[in-house]
């Protein structure tokens, strides 16, 4: 068996991440037939014949399953295999992949990280367009997509902060971004602010640090930017924000069924809807991710042509002029030339972003997904049905609390990603992953995993939910009175949130306990620490509990931040007495962003402080306590 000594610490971390992407259960094993998926995630894809041959000849130690150590051995052997190297070289050349040596002294000795030139090109153009009029970005925008401008431009944190706000407006208070006379310290603050804010909107940033961004590590920069861009593109692709999506409801399907679809699934349903109206073939068998069969029909650009023609304004809406799509490009015989003609028509709609003609022909999944999402956001071409018997009152938007919990889960890297809080927890797989985050052991042999059978599939999910409640009661010692597995399975809002809150609370406190050497922490200990820290810094603020009305002004939070990092709060930007609601919110926005800027990973929202929501207030003070204790 190959020794881990053959790999650098950084490469081992990447291999573990690749393994965990397929090992959804987290039990340390994958099935032999999943090996090719892990190798692909580890940037070592195999041709089909070689993959089949490898699996057939494989001997595993436990019931046809492969452990991480066995995977390391296989990877080491393949990495040194000339055929594998040759194949990887061909793939990289074909797909426009750049391989670069690690930027650290340790990793540059043998580690390579791949990144896509096409993605860099697309992201640069998107950022240039998004920030072209922003005076704070004139020092880097416009960037040249043909060079490595992007990787230098993100180094001071300003572009990243701006793009986070572009995707999710008002996430970062502009007053907290350091913009002039930057120093290594103020740059570090900007990068902390960007990373912690990205985490707060649901980006998985566990393996990304400020130094990585400062050094402009391409694969990490592109990975983070894609998450930020995707969150922005998908923001309005849900029924509660766009009721016209109900037009996509199929015969025999309930509104609840439609609301459970992920943004990717809704996008594909939308594309099929218009392709069907155009008399074109539609795509089938779409599940939680974009499938290869989707891209097989867009590579020749014909489907895109018909989609553009269907959604282009017809001039029948007030104030919107008609745009006629020139379909003559369909006669082009060359795929790339036909794709270029199609993109010229997309440009007339202002929707050429993300893909080149070559990206379309190659079927680049990530960039084509972004292209379609942008097209949908600008020209959905759907109309809310008026005559259907639909209970409109059942369409509830996501509450702030629900959004906070969902973003927290996604920031931890749970799989699959949580798009809809209740339906995506109905099989408890995400809950089991959260249990492991708080060090509650899960017996994955008791867990039913997808794909679930058509008959009895929900019973398998219910069994998972029963086990999740059992773990909460017996192992985590949560208060789950009156909560049963059926409540999680059916998406009971109140009872599901009760469990999720206890998971989030335990996770927050466990971080404090790790810092404090395992000492148990409760609300009283946090409140006492806050008051002692404020007093020691000469601040007048105090809190009696997490329900204290003074918290609505955010001054106790702001004073605590200034106590942890003296001189960080610009009090001249704030009002501390006789505040109206707008002034309270103004203070709260500044406080939340400043907490993230000094390095506290806060998930609460400004409104939680203004309304003094005790649960979320506790997490703010707990995160600040964690930051303060690290400085001692």
C-alpha positions as CSV (number, residue, x, y, z in Angstrom):
1,X,0.0,0.0,0.0
2,X,1.3,3.5,-0.9
3,X,2.3,5.6,2.0
4,X,0.8,9.0,2.6
5,X,4.4,10.1,2.7
6,X,4.4,10.1,-1.1
7,X,2.1,13.1,-1.0
8,X,2.4,16.6,0.4
9,X,0.1,17.7,3.2
10,X,-1.8,19.9,0.7
11,X,-2.2,17.1,-1.8
12,X,-3.5,14.8,0.9
13,X,-6.1,17.3,1.8
14,X,-7.2,17.6,-1.8
15,X,-7.4,13.8,-2.1
16,X,-9.5,13.6,1.1
17,X,-11.8,16.2,-0.3
18,X,-12.2,14.3,-3.6
19,X,-12.9,11.1,-1.7
20,X,-15.5,12.8,0.6
21,X,-17.4,14.2,-2.4
22,X,-18.3,10.6,-3.3
23,X,-18.3,9.2,0.3
24,X,-21.6,11.0,1.1
25,X,-22.1,9.0,4.2
26,X,-18.7,10.0,5.6
27,X,-18.0,6.4,6.8
28,X,-14.6,6.2,5.1
29,X,-15.6,3.8,2.3
30,X,-16.9,4.0,-1.3
31,X,-18.2,1.3,-3.5
32,X,-15.8,0.0,-6.1
33,X,-18.0,1.2,-8.9
34,X,-17.7,4.8,-7.6
35,X,-13.9,4.7,-7.9
36,X,-13.9,6.5,-11.3
37,X,-16.0,9.3,-9.8
38,X,-13.4,9.9,-7.0
39,X,-10.5,9.8,-9.5
40,X,-12.3,12.3,-11.7
41,X,-12.8,14.6,-8.6
42,X,-9.1,14.2,-7.9
43,X,-8.2,15.4,-11.4
44,X,-7.2,12.0,-12.6
45,X,-9.9,10.9,-15.0
46,X,-9.7,7.5,-16.8
47,X,-10.9,6.4,-20.2
48,X,-13.9,4.1,-20.0
49,X,-12.1,0.9,-20.9
50,X,-9.4,1.5,-18.3
51,X,-11.9,2.3,-15.6
52,X,-13.8,-0.9,-16.3
53,X,-10.6,-2.9,-16.3
54,X,-9.4,-1.4,-13.1
55,X,-12.7,-2.1,-11.2
56,X,-12.8,-5.7,-12.5
57,X,-9.3,-6.4,-11.3
58,X,-9.7,-4.6,-8.0
59,X,-9.4,-6.5,-4.7
60,X,-10.9,-4.7,-1.8
61,X,-10.7,-5.3,1.9
62,X,-14.3,-5.0,2.9
63,X,-17.4,-6.3,1.0
64,X,-16.4,-4.7,-2.3
65,X,-15.8,-1.3,-0.7
66,X,-12.7,0.8,-1.0
67,X,-11.2,2.6,2.0
68,X,-9.4,5.9,1.8
69,X,-6.0,4.2,2.2
70,X,-6.8,1.8,-0.6
71,X,-7.8,4.8,-2.8
72,X,-4.5,6.5,-2.0
73,X,-2.6,3.4,-3.2
74,X,-4.6,3.2,-6.4
75,X,-4.1,6.9,-7.0
76,X,-0.4,6.6,-6.5
77,X,-0.1,3.7,-9.0
78,X,-2.2,5.5,-11.6
79,X,-0.4,8.7,-11.2
80,X,2.8,7.1,-12.1
81,X,1.2,5.2,-15.0
82,X,2.4,6.5,-18.4
83,X,-1.0,5.7,-20.0
84,X,-2.8,7.7,-17.3
85,X,-0.4,10.6,-17.7
86,X,-0.8,10.5,-21.5
87,X,-4.6,10.5,-21.2
88,X,-4.6,13.3,-18.7
89,X,-2.4,15.4,-21.0
90,X,-4.9,14.8,-23.9
91,X,-7.9,15.8,-21.7
92,X,-6.2,18.9,-20.5
93,X,-5.3,20.0,-24.0
94,X,-8.7,19.2,-25.3
95,X,-10.7,21.0,-22.5
96,X,-8.4,24.0,-22.2
97,X,-7.2,23.1,-18.7
98,X,-4.1,24.7,-17.3
99,X,-2.0,22.8,-14.8
100,X,0.1,24.9,-12.4
101,X,2.6,24.0,-9.7
102,X,1.5,24.7,-6.1
103,X,2.4,28.2,-5.0
104,X,3.7,27.1,-1.6
105,X,7.3,25.8,-1.3
106,X,5.9,22.6,0.1
107,X,3.4,21.9,-2.7
108,X,5.4,23.1,-5.6
109,X,7.7,20.1,-5.3
110,X,5.2,17.7,-7.0
111,X,1.6,18.9,-6.6
112,X,-0.3,20.2,-9.6
113,X,-3.6,22.1,-9.5
114,X,-5.7,22.3,-12.6
115,X,-7.9,25.2,-13.6
116,X,-10.0,26.0,-16.6
117,X,-8.9,28.9,-18.9
118,X,-12.5,29.0,-20.2
119,X,-13.8,29.6,-16.6
120,X,-11.3,32.3,-16.0
121,X,-12.2,34.0,-19.3
122,X,-15.9,33.9,-18.5
123,X,-15.6,35.0,-14.9
124,X,-13.4,38.0,-15.8
125,X,-15.9,39.2,-18.4
126,X,-18.8,38.8,-15.9
127,X,-16.9,40.8,-13.2
128,X,-15.9,43.5,-15.7
129,X,-19.5,44.0,-16.6
130,X,-20.7,43.9,-13.0
131,X,-18.2,46.3,-11.7
132,X,-17.5,48.5,-14.8
133,X,-19.1,51.6,-13.1
134,X,-17.8,51.0,-9.6
135,X,-15.3,53.8,-8.7
136,X,-13.7,51.6,-6.0
137,X,-12.6,49.0,-8.6
138,X,-11.0,51.3,-11.2
139,X,-7.6,50.2,-10.1
140,X,-8.3,46.6,-11.5
141,X,-11.3,46.8,-13.7
142,X,-11.5,46.2,-16.6
143,X,-9.3,43.1,-16.4
144,X,-7.8,41.4,-19.4
145,X,-9.3,37.9,-19.7
146,X,-6.4,36.7,-21.7
147,X,-3.9,37.3,-18.8
148,X,-3.8,36.4,-15.1
149,X,-5.1,39.8,-14.1
150,X,-7.9,38.2,-12.2
151,X,-5.6,36.3,-9.8
152,X,-3.8,39.6,-8.9
153,X,-7.1,41.6,-8.7
154,X,-8.7,39.6,-6.0
155,X,-5.6,40.0,-3.7
156,X,-6.8,43.1,-1.9
157,X,-10.3,41.8,-1.2
158,X,-12.2,44.7,-2.7
159,X,-13.4,42.9,-5.9
160,X,-14.5,39.8,-3.9
161,X,-16.5,42.0,-1.5
162,X,-18.1,43.8,-4.4
163,X,-19.0,40.6,-6.2
164,X,-20.6,39.2,-3.0
165,X,-22.8,42.3,-2.8
166,X,-23.5,42.0,-6.5
167,X,-24.8,38.4,-6.0
168,X,-26.6,39.0,-2.7
169,X,-27.1,42.8,-2.2
170,X,-26.4,44.4,1.2
171,X,-24.5,41.4,2.5
172,X,-21.5,43.6,3.2
173,X,-21.8,47.1,4.6
174,X,-19.8,49.3,2.2
175,X,-18.5,51.3,5.1
176,X,-16.5,48.4,6.3
177,X,-14.5,47.8,3.2
178,X,-11.0,49.2,3.3
179,X,-10.5,51.0,-0.1
180,X,-7.7,53.5,0.2
181,X,-4.0,53.4,1.3
182,X,-4.1,49.7,1.8
183,X,-1.6,48.0,4.0
184,X,-1.0,44.3,4.6
185,X,-3.2,44.6,7.7
186,X,-6.2,46.3,6.0
187,X,-5.9,43.9,3.1
188,X,-6.1,41.0,5.6
189,X,-9.3,42.6,7.0
190,X,-10.9,42.9,3.5
191,X,-10.1,39.2,2.8
192,X,-11.5,38.2,6.2
193,X,-14.6,40.2,5.4
194,X,-15.0,38.6,2.0
195,X,-14.5,35.0,3.2
196,X,-16.8,35.3,6.2
197,X,-19.4,37.0,4.1
198,X,-19.1,34.4,1.4
199,X,-19.7,31.7,4.1
200,X,-22.7,33.6,5.4
201,X,-24.4,33.5,2.0
202,X,-23.8,29.7,1.7
203,X,-20.4,29.3,0.1
204,X,-18.2,26.5,1.2
205,X,-14.9,28.1,2.2
206,X,-13.5,25.7,4.7
207,X,-10.3,25.0,2.6
208,X,-9.8,28.6,1.5
209,X,-7.8,31.1,3.6
210,X,-6.9,34.8,3.2
211,X,-3.3,33.9,2.2
212,X,-4.6,31.7,-0.6
213,X,-6.5,34.7,-2.1
214,X,-3.7,37.1,-1.4
215,X,-1.4,34.8,-3.4
216,X,-4.0,34.5,-6.1
217,X,-4.1,30.7,-6.2
218,X,-6.1,30.2,-9.4
219,X,-8.0,27.0,-8.6
220,X,-9.2,28.4,-5.2
221,X,-10.0,31.8,-6.6
222,X,-12.1,30.3,-9.5
223,X,-13.8,27.9,-7.1
224,X,-14.8,30.7,-4.7
225,X,-15.9,33.0,-7.5
226,X,-18.0,30.3,-9.1
227,X,-19.9,29.7,-5.8
228,X,-20.5,33.5,-5.4
229,X,-21.6,33.9,-9.1
230,X,-23.9,30.9,-9.0
231,X,-25.6,32.0,-5.8
232,X,-26.4,35.3,-7.5
233,X,-27.6,33.7,-10.7
234,X,-29.9,31.3,-8.8
235,X,-31.3,33.9,-6.4
236,X,-34.6,34.4,-8.2
237,X,-35.1,30.9,-9.6
238,X,-37.6,29.8,-7.0
239,X,-41.4,30.0,-7.0
240,X,-41.8,32.2,-4.0
241,X,-39.8,34.9,-5.8
242,X,-41.2,34.2,-9.3
243,X,-44.7,32.9,-9.3
244,X,-44.7,32.7,-13.1
245,X,-42.7,29.5,-12.7
246,X,-46.0,27.8,-11.9
247,X,-46.5,27.8,-15.6
248,X,-44.0,24.9,-15.6
249,X,-46.3,22.7,-13.6
250,X,-47.0,19.4,-15.4
251,X,-50.2,17.4,-15.5
252,X,-50.7,15.3,-12.4
253,X,-48.0,17.2,-10.5
254,X,-48.7,19.1,-7.3
255,X,-47.5,22.6,-6.5
256,X,-45.5,21.0,-3.7
257,X,-43.7,18.8,-6.2
258,X,-42.7,21.8,-8.3
259,X,-41.5,23.8,-5.3
260,X,-39.2,20.9,-4.3
261,X,-37.2,21.3,-7.5
262,X,-33.7,22.7,-7.2
263,X,-32.7,25.8,-9.3
264,X,-30.9,23.5,-11.8
265,X,-34.0,21.4,-12.2
266,X,-36.2,24.4,-12.6
267,X,-33.9,25.8,-15.2
268,X,-34.0,22.6,-17.2
269,X,-37.8,22.4,-16.8
270,X,-37.9,26.0,-18.2
271,X,-35.7,25.2,-21.1
272,X,-37.8,22.1,-21.9
273,X,-41.0,24.2,-21.7
274,X,-39.8,26.5,-24.4
275,X,-38.2,23.8,-26.5
276,X,-41.5,21.9,-26.5
277,X,-43.4,25.0,-27.5
278,X,-40.9,25.4,-30.4
279,X,-41.6,21.8,-31.5
280,X,-38.1,20.6,-30.5
281,X,-37.0,17.6,-28.6
282,X,-36.8,18.1,-24.9
283,X,-34.4,16.6,-22.3
284,X,-35.5,13.8,-20.0
285,X,-34.2,12.0,-16.9
286,X,-33.0,15.1,-15.1
287,X,-32.3,14.8,-11.4
288,X,-30.5,17.0,-8.9
289,X,-27.6,17.9,-11.1
290,X,-27.2,19.0,-14.7
291,X,-26.8,15.7,-16.6
292,X,-24.6,15.0,-19.7
293,X,-27.7,14.4,-21.8
294,X,-28.7,18.0,-21.4
295,X,-25.4,19.2,-22.9
296,X,-25.6,16.6,-25.7
297,X,-28.6,18.6,-27.2
298,X,-27.0,22.0,-26.9
299,X,-23.6,21.3,-28.3
300,X,-24.8,21.8,-31.9
301,X,-26.5,25.2,-30.9
302,X,-29.8,24.3,-32.5
303,X,-31.6,24.0,-29.2
304,X,-30.2,27.3,-28.1
305,X,-31.3,29.0,-31.3
306,X,-34.9,27.8,-30.7
307,X,-34.7,28.8,-27.0
308,X,-33.6,32.3,-27.9
309,X,-36.3,32.6,-30.5
310,X,-39.0,31.6,-27.9
311,X,-37.9,34.0,-25.1
312,X,-37.0,37.0,-27.2
313,X,-39.5,39.9,-26.6
314,X,-42.3,40.0,-29.2
315,X,-43.2,43.6,-28.7
316,X,-46.6,42.7,-27.2
317,X,-45.6,44.0,-23.7
318,X,-45.8,47.7,-22.9
319,X,-42.6,49.5,-23.3
320,X,-40.6,46.5,-24.4
321,X,-39.6,46.6,-28.1
322,X,-39.6,43.4,-30.2
323,X,-36.3,41.7,-30.9
324,X,-36.3,39.3,-33.9
325,X,-33.9,36.4,-33.7
326,X,-32.1,35.8,-37.1
327,X,-32.4,32.0,-37.5
328,X,-30.3,31.8,-40.7
329,X,-27.3,30.7,-38.7
330,X,-29.0,27.3,-38.3
331,X,-27.9,26.5,-41.8
332,X,-24.2,26.7,-40.9
333,X,-22.6,23.3,-41.2
334,X,-19.7,23.9,-38.9
335,X,-20.6,23.4,-35.2
336,X,-18.3,26.2,-33.9
337,X,-19.4,28.7,-36.6
338,X,-23.1,27.9,-35.9
339,X,-22.5,28.4,-32.2
340,X,-20.9,31.8,-32.9
341,X,-23.9,32.8,-35.0
342,X,-26.2,31.8,-32.1
343,X,-24.1,33.8,-29.7
344,X,-24.4,36.9,-31.9
345,X,-28.2,36.6,-31.5
346,X,-27.8,36.1,-27.7
347,X,-25.7,39.3,-27.7
348,X,-28.7,41.2,-29.2
349,X,-30.6,40.1,-26.1
350,X,-27.7,41.2,-23.8
351,X,-27.2,37.6,-22.8
352,X,-23.9,36.5,-24.4
353,X,-22.1,36.2,-21.1
354,X,-20.2,33.1,-19.8
355,X,-19.8,31.0,-23.0
356,X,-17.8,31.2,-26.2
357,X,-18.7,29.2,-29.3
358,X,-16.1,26.6,-28.3
359,X,-17.6,26.3,-24.8
360,X,-21.0,25.6,-26.3
361,X,-19.6,22.9,-28.7
362,X,-17.6,21.3,-25.9
363,X,-20.6,21.4,-23.6
364,X,-18.8,23.0,-20.7
365,X,-21.4,22.2,-17.9
366,X,-20.6,25.0,-15.5
367,X,-20.5,27.8,-18.1
368,X,-23.5,26.6,-20.0
369,X,-25.5,26.5,-16.8
370,X,-24.5,30.1,-16.1
371,X,-25.4,31.1,-19.6
372,X,-28.9,29.6,-19.3
373,X,-29.4,31.0,-15.8
374,X,-28.5,34.5,-17.0
375,X,-30.9,34.1,-20.0
376,X,-33.7,33.0,-17.7
377,X,-33.1,36.0,-15.3
378,X,-33.4,38.4,-18.2
379,X,-36.1,36.8,-20.3
380,X,-38.1,34.1,-18.5
381,X,-41.0,34.5,-21.0
382,X,-43.4,32.9,-18.5
383,X,-46.8,34.1,-17.4
384,X,-48.5,33.4,-14.1
385,X,-51.5,31.1,-14.9
386,X,-54.8,32.7,-14.0
387,X,-57.3,29.9,-14.5
388,X,-55.6,27.0,-12.7
389,X,-56.9,25.8,-9.4
390,X,-53.9,26.7,-7.3
391,X,-53.7,27.5,-3.6
392,X,-51.6,30.7,-3.9
393,X,-51.5,31.0,-0.1
394,X,-49.4,27.9,0.1
395,X,-46.5,29.6,-1.6
396,X,-44.5,30.9,1.3
397,X,-41.2,32.7,0.9
398,X,-38.2,31.7,2.9
399,X,-37.9,33.3,6.3
400,X,-34.7,35.0,7.5
401,X,-34.3,32.2,10.0
402,X,-34.7,29.5,7.4
403,X,-32.2,31.2,5.1
404,X,-29.7,31.6,7.9
405,X,-29.9,27.9,8.7
406,X,-29.7,26.9,5.1
407,X,-26.7,29.0,4.4
408,X,-25.0,27.7,7.5
409,X,-25.4,24.1,6.4
410,X,-24.2,24.8,2.9
411,X,-21.1,26.7,4.2
412,X,-20.1,23.4,6.0
413,X,-20.0,21.6,2.7
414,X,-23.0,19.3,3.2
415,X,-24.0,17.1,0.2
416,X,-26.3,17.4,-1.5
417,X,-26.5,21.2,-1.3
418,X,-29.6,22.4,0.6
419,X,-31.8,24.5,-1.7
420,X,-35.1,24.0,0.1
421,X,-34.8,23.6,3.8
422,X,-37.6,21.1,4.5
423,X,-37.8,18.9,1.3
424,X,-34.0,18.6,1.2
425,X,-33.9,17.3,4.8
426,X,-36.7,14.8,4.3
427,X,-34.3,11.9,4.1
428,X,-32.1,13.2,7.0
429,X,-28.8,12.7,5.1
430,X,-27.8,16.3,5.6
431,X,-28.8,16.0,9.3
432,X,-26.5,13.0,9.8
433,X,-23.6,15.1,8.3
434,X,-24.4,17.9,10.8
435,X,-24.3,15.4,13.6
436,X,-20.8,14.4,12.6
437,X,-19.8,18.1,12.6
438,X,-20.7,18.2,16.3
439,X,-19.0,14.9,17.0
440,X,-22.1,12.8,17.4
441,X,-21.1,9.4,15.8
442,X,-23.5,8.1,13.1
443,X,-23.8,4.4,12.3
444,X,-23.9,4.7,8.5
445,X,-24.8,1.1,8.1
446,X,-28.2,2.0,9.5
447,X,-28.7,4.8,7.0
448,X,-30.6,4.3,3.7
449,X,-28.9,6.0,0.8
450,X,-30.2,7.2,-2.6
451,X,-31.3,6.4,-5.1
452,X,-34.4,5.4,-3.3
453,X,-36.8,2.8,-4.9
454,X,-40.1,4.2,-6.4
455,X,-42.1,1.8,-4.2
456,X,-41.3,2.2,-0.6
457,X,-38.7,5.0,-1.1
458,X,-40.4,7.3,1.3
459,X,-40.4,4.5,3.9
460,X,-36.6,4.4,3.6
461,X,-36.4,8.1,4.1
462,X,-38.7,7.8,7.2
463,X,-36.4,5.2,8.7
464,X,-33.5,7.7,8.3
465,X,-35.6,10.4,10.0
466,X,-36.5,8.1,12.9
467,X,-32.8,7.3,13.4
468,X,-31.9,11.1,13.2
469,X,-34.4,11.8,16.1
470,X,-33.0,8.8,18.0
471,X,-29.5,10.2,17.7
472,X,-30.7,13.6,18.8
473,X,-32.3,12.3,21.9
474,X,-29.9,9.5,23.0
475,X,-26.5,10.7,21.7
476,X,-26.7,14.5,21.4
477,X,-29.0,14.8,24.4
478,X,-31.1,17.4,22.6
479,X,-34.6,18.4,23.8
480,X,-36.8,16.8,21.2
481,X,-40.0,16.4,23.1
482,X,-42.9,15.8,20.7
483,X,-40.6,15.5,17.7
484,X,-40.8,12.2,15.6
485,X,-39.1,11.1,12.5
486,X,-42.3,11.7,10.6
487,X,-42.1,15.4,11.4
488,X,-38.7,15.7,9.7
489,X,-39.9,13.5,6.8
490,X,-43.0,15.6,6.2
491,X,-41.2,18.9,6.7
492,X,-43.0,20.2,9.8
493,X,-41.6,23.7,9.9
494,X,-41.7,24.3,13.6
495,X,-40.3,21.0,14.7
496,X,-37.7,20.7,12.0
497,X,-36.4,24.2,13.0
498,X,-36.3,23.1,16.6
499,X,-33.8,20.4,15.7
500,X,-31.8,22.5,13.3
501,X,-31.4,25.3,15.9
502,X,-30.0,22.8,18.5
503,X,-27.6,21.5,15.9
504,X,-26.4,25.1,15.0
505,X,-26.2,26.0,18.7
506,X,-24.1,22.9,19.6
507,X,-21.8,23.6,16.6
508,X,-21.2,27.2,17.7
509,X,-20.6,26.2,21.3
510,X,-18.3,23.3,20.3
511,X,-16.0,25.8,18.5
512,X,-15.8,27.7,21.8
513,X,-15.1,24.6,23.7
514,X,-12.3,23.6,21.4
515,X,-10.7,27.0,21.9
516,X,-11.2,26.7,25.7
517,X,-9.6,23.3,25.9
518,X,-12.9,21.4,26.2
519,X,-14.5,23.5,28.9
520,X,-18.2,23.4,28.6
521,X,-19.9,26.7,27.6
522,X,-23.4,27.9,28.2
523,X,-25.3,31.2,27.8
524,X,-24.4,32.5,31.2
525,X,-20.6,32.0,30.6
526,X,-20.9,33.9,27.3
527,X,-22.8,36.8,28.8
528,X,-20.3,37.1,31.7
529,X,-17.4,37.0,29.2
530,X,-19.0,39.7,27.1
531,X,-19.5,42.0,30.1
532,X,-16.1,41.4,31.6
533,X,-14.5,42.1,28.2
534,X,-16.5,45.4,27.8
535,X,-15.6,46.5,31.3
536,X,-11.9,45.7,30.9
537,X,-11.9,47.9,27.7
538,X,-13.6,50.8,29.5
539,X,-16.8,50.5,27.6
540,X,-20.2,51.6,29.1
541,X,-22.2,48.8,27.4
542,X,-23.4,45.7,29.2
543,X,-26.0,43.0,28.5
544,X,-28.2,41.2,31.0
545,X,-29.1,38.4,28.6
546,X,-29.5,37.7,24.8
547,X,-33.0,39.3,25.2
548,X,-31.6,42.6,26.4
549,X,-33.4,45.5,24.6
550,X,-30.2,47.5,24.4
551,X,-29.0,45.0,21.8
552,X,-31.5,46.5,19.3
553,X,-29.1,49.5,19.0
554,X,-26.2,47.1,18.2
555,X,-24.0,49.3,20.5
556,X,-23.1,46.3,22.8
557,X,-21.9,44.4,19.8
558,X,-20.0,47.3,18.3
559,X,-18.3,48.1,21.6
560,X,-17.4,44.4,22.0
561,X,-15.8,44.4,18.5
562,X,-13.8,47.5,19.4
563,X,-12.7,45.9,22.7
564,X,-11.5,42.8,20.8
565,X,-9.8,44.9,18.2
566,X,-9.2,48.4,19.6
567,X,-9.8,51.3,17.2
568,X,-11.6,49.2,14.6
569,X,-15.0,50.8,15.0
570,X,-15.6,54.2,13.5
571,X,-18.1,55.6,15.9
572,X,-18.6,58.8,13.9
573,X,-20.5,56.7,11.4
574,X,-23.0,55.6,14.0
575,X,-25.8,57.0,16.2
576,X,-26.0,55.7,19.8
577,X,-29.0,57.4,21.3
578,X,-32.6,58.0,20.5
579,X,-32.4,55.8,17.4
580,X,-35.3,55.3,15.0
581,X,-35.7,51.9,13.2
582,X,-33.7,53.0,10.2
583,X,-30.8,54.1,12.4
584,X,-30.9,50.9,14.3
585,X,-30.7,48.9,11.1
586,X,-27.9,51.1,9.9
587,X,-25.9,50.3,13.1
588,X,-26.7,46.6,12.8
589,X,-25.5,46.3,9.2
590,X,-22.2,47.9,10.2
591,X,-21.9,45.6,13.3
592,X,-22.5,42.4,11.4
593,X,-20.0,43.3,8.7
594,X,-17.4,44.5,11.2
595,X,-17.7,41.2,13.2
596,X,-16.9,39.3,10.0
597,X,-14.1,41.8,9.2
598,X,-12.2,41.1,12.4
599,X,-12.5,37.3,11.7
600,X,-15.8,36.2,13.3
601,X,-17.8,33.8,11.1
602,X,-21.2,35.3,11.8
603,X,-24.3,33.9,10.1
604,X,-26.9,36.2,11.8
605,X,-28.5,39.1,9.8
606,X,-28.7,42.7,10.8
607,X,-32.5,42.4,11.4
608,X,-31.8,39.8,14.1
609,X,-30.0,42.4,16.2
610,X,-32.6,45.1,15.6
611,X,-35.4,42.7,16.6
612,X,-33.3,41.1,19.3
613,X,-33.8,37.5,18.2
614,X,-32.2,35.7,21.2
615,X,-31.1,32.6,19.2
616,X,-29.3,34.5,16.6
617,X,-28.0,37.1,19.1
618,X,-26.4,34.3,21.0
619,X,-24.5,33.1,17.9
620,X,-23.2,36.6,17.3
621,X,-21.8,37.0,20.8
622,X,-20.5,33.4,20.8
623,X,-18.6,33.9,17.6
624,X,-17.1,37.1,18.9
625,X,-16.1,35.3,22.1
626,X,-14.4,32.7,20.0
627,X,-12.5,35.5,18.2
628,X,-11.6,37.3,21.4
629,X,-10.4,34.1,23.1
630,X,-8.1,33.4,20.2
631,X,-6.4,36.7,20.8
632,X,-5.6,36.0,24.5
